[in-house]
Amino acid sequence: MKQVSGKEFAKILEQHGWQLSRIKGSHHIYVNPKNNNIISLPIHGNKPLRPGILKGMMKLMGLSKEDL
């Protein structure tokens, strides 16, 4: 799977209709206005997201590897 940083994944979230709700430390909280799902996205500079976190978020969003 392609490595994606938190900043890059935040852009992908926003392209798919997710909205930034709030920021608590290094975690950005995104909400999907269509179904009220919530994602807490860790953004630590340009460090890549861990594979398990990335897979879980992609599953919640309904994205595939090709969408990255």
C-alpha positions as CSV (number, residue, x, y, z in Angstrom):
1,M,0.0,0.0,0.0
2,K,1.2,3.5,-0.8
3,Q,2.4,5.5,2.2
4,V,0.4,8.7,2.8
5,S,1.1,11.4,5.3
6,G,-1.6,12.8,7.5
7,K,-1.6,16.1,5.5
8,E,-2.0,14.3,2.2
9,F,-4.9,12.2,3.6
10,A,-6.6,15.3,5.0
11,K,-6.7,16.7,1.4
12,I,-8.2,13.4,0.2
13,L,-10.8,13.6,3.0
14,E,-11.8,17.1,1.9
15,Q,-12.0,16.1,-1.7
16,H,-14.6,13.4,-0.7
17,G,-16.8,15.8,1.1
18,W,-15.5,15.5,4.7
19,Q,-15.3,18.8,6.7
20,L,-12.8,19.7,9.4
21,S,-14.8,20.0,12.6
22,R,-12.1,20.8,15.2
23,I,-8.4,20.4,16.0
24,K,-7.3,18.9,19.4
25,G,-3.5,18.9,19.6
26,S,-2.1,17.0,16.6
27,H,-5.5,15.3,15.8
28,H,-7.8,16.8,13.3
29,I,-11.4,15.7,13.6
30,Y,-13.3,15.4,10.4
31,V,-17.1,14.9,10.0
32,N,-19.0,13.6,7.0
33,P,-22.1,15.8,6.8
34,K,-24.1,13.1,4.8
35,N,-24.0,10.4,7.5
36,N,-22.3,12.1,10.5
37,N,-19.3,9.6,10.6
38,I,-16.3,11.0,12.4
39,I,-12.6,10.4,11.7
40,S,-9.8,11.5,14.0
41,L,-6.8,12.0,11.8
42,P,-3.3,12.2,13.4
43,I,-1.2,14.8,11.6
44,H,2.5,14.6,12.7
45,G,4.4,16.7,10.3
46,N,5.0,14.7,7.1
47,K,5.3,11.3,8.8
48,P,3.3,8.7,7.0
49,L,0.2,7.2,8.6
50,R,0.6,3.7,9.9
51,P,-0.9,1.0,7.6
52,G,-3.5,-0.1,10.1
53,I,-4.8,3.4,10.7
54,L,-4.8,4.1,7.0
55,K,-6.8,0.9,6.2
56,G,-9.3,1.6,8.9
57,M,-10.0,5.1,7.7
58,M,-10.2,4.0,4.1
59,K,-12.7,1.3,5.0
60,L,-14.8,3.9,6.9
61,M,-14.7,6.2,3.9
62,G,-15.4,3.5,1.4
63,L,-12.2,4.1,-0.6
64,S,-9.9,1.7,-2.3
65,K,-6.1,1.7,-2.8
66,E,-6.6,3.2,-6.2
67,D,-8.2,6.3,-4.7
68,L,-5.0,7.3,-3.0
